Amino acid sequence: MFKKLFAVLVVALLLSGTVLAFAYWDNLAQEQSEIIEIGNGVTLQVAAVAVVPAGKVLVPNGVVMKANDVDEVVLTYNVKLDEAALADLDLSVVASNILIGGSAVNAGLVNVDIVLASPTVNSTNVLVTVTVTLNQPATVAVYDVIKNQDITFDLTFTGSIA
């Protein structure tokens, strides 16, 4: 009896360890991070690429997910002024020039959601999280055109006086 119980516990521990390790790796693989310092002109433009983790496929929101599908790509940026200002500046981040595979034809399917940890910036880091998702295209033919294509866009970081 004890041997059977012990064997079941060992199998359960191995299975849960494997699941936890895969979940941890999968979560790490979706995020990219970059430090942005806004200097003198207090405006900075960054060319961003939503890179899907190796072996994964970015699929539109609302579809049935398969093992290697992801429905979002998360980019993170730490933003601060390169020199301390006398007062905090209002921070704004805007996405523009969205392209899929170098083309703007289906760019309307891309959602770029920008969340600021703080509405102001100075000499301490402000976390900016950019989440990229896709809307469902009208046809399978359109999906076949955009599938596995790079999603590129510009992010403009601006600090301004309130």
Protein Blocks (a to p, Z undefined) as FASTA:
>chain_A
ZZmmmmmmmmmmmmmmmmmmmmmmmmmmmpccdddddefkopacddddddddehiacdde
hiacdfkbcfbdcdddddddfbdcfbdcddddddehiaeehiaklmmmpccddddfbfbd
cfbccdddddddddddfbfklmmmmgopacddddddddddZZ
